[in-house]
């Protein structure tokens, strides 16, 4: 495994591999790797000749009041995990090289980035699409892997790749959870004991929604109301949003049918967590809620 | 020479060529090809294994009051010219495939697109950078060729390619002119006889600026004032702007030194023409004002 810090060097390596017909699988991350990331790496290794993982805490996707400074950075541990997973290259660029002084360009998916998480994080998705475009151009992958936990991000990136005809495939893999149901996130380490306990209400609320739908409930408002009541019962929980939206347009639906996304963001103390559940004939079967748990001995 | 209308087919061909290590030179155009375009094609053929020309009148770079409908379209003649120049592929996509109904993504270079031509054409450059990104992703060139006549466009595209780490080189070729000095443009055909005659004042004004600089004048305001007086002497001329700017930041300069751009946009009747001149030690020598003229027997 090689660690590449230089942007031109990474681009040169990728370009040379591409010209040789080698397929590159790409897992873009902000580091602090957990089993969710590792599931993406494993899928990439299955489907491509070589796998590149980027580790870059992207400053432009954080708001001024957000946790850029405190975002967990465990580079040594990340390197160890990547090595264990037989990653071929870690791309580890510096922020001042990714965004030199006269940087001026942005890539934006209109509308989709302004709803749901975009309401409380207005520039977040523009930061994501801009950095992902840069990383795709540097790494030149045949396929890139993202987690379903960040459902809005996945929808926006798919839209961007389609709209801009980027020559690669986007693969979105199921959310990986702790055995008790909490969706894995690098931010979970911020939670204190009480908050960690209370946060279980998120997967429970999604499970409740799924049960209601299984029993025939199709009214989005009724489902959201029950989820809201359940989540609000936890004292440390402050709901940012709970929504049921079309999974492509991200527009709220009144009636649950087809491919919907039941999605939520809730603060526990200072920590904002997100989680979601896909519904729909095709996608519902693949949602795997609770079906994948973190293997214990890592 | 093959004409490719399908986006996925073009992308497949380019991808396959790239995997074989074939270098692709790319000349994006809106058709109505003239000697300016042909000079780009010839340069591309010199420097690459194969050359792809796109012909696409990009709707999103036209304002609502602009000439999208009337923009000259001479596809058969363009095909003939490309064949003669030994172009390998013409990429000729349809607008409704380039911009399907749910298209939402834009690529924008902030600030640079809002000055000069961006004042009277507020969404123009965002339309240009978005379509150029799409075309680059479809055609996957090693190098793309643009004309210096569209100097602001060239500056913006260079900035975008650098900022987004696009894996290709941008080459900007000297403006090609009619023997009497008028910069070639597909829009020149809109001019009536009087306007065509009056439009010569543009290259004359740039020549005047160059002479003033040669004789030691460095004050931007004095140069602009003389240009303005000269251009205003033509009854059909309505000045949109005359500016002397830094060629990278496009910010106005008070004193002409280093790499500046003397640039202007002037309306003759309904036709808006642009022209420019680069100054500076390095670039000034390559500006070739008046040094390249259209060969007569075409």
Interface residues (C-beta under 8 A of the other chain):
Chain A: X7 X11 X15 X18 X19 X20 X21 X102 X103 X104 X105 X106 X107 X108 X109 X110 X111 X112 X129 X130 X133 X134 X137 X138 X140 X159 X160 X163 X164 X165 X166 X167 X248 X249
Chain B: X7 X11 X14 X15 X18 X19 X20 X21 X102 X103 X104 X105 X106 X107 X108 X109 X110 X111 X112 X129 X130 X133 X134 X137 X138 X140 X159 X160 X163 X164 X165 X166 X167 X248 X249
